[in-house]
Amino acid sequence: MRWLWLTGTVLAFVLCFTRHGGGAMAIWLLLGLVGLLGTGLAFAQTRISSSARAESLSSYDLQRLREGKPPLGHD
């Protein structure tokens, strides 16, 4: 999905700078800026989720963490 955001953003900026009318240029520039924000957030979300831990741990794994031991089955 992040690659679609990036492609759409680049396309919006290309269309923005090839338009001759002010209104069309403003619309494509606005869409490009929104796409830039969306692309940045999509890449950040992918980067964060790649290094994040699992969403939940069992009660046994939580007890092991409190004791200073690593949870079972996790590196």
Secondary structure, DSSP 8 states (H G I E B T S, - for coil): -HHHHHHHHHHHHHHHHH--SHHHHHHHHHHHHHHHHHHHHHHHHHHHHHS---S---HHHHHHHHTT---TT--
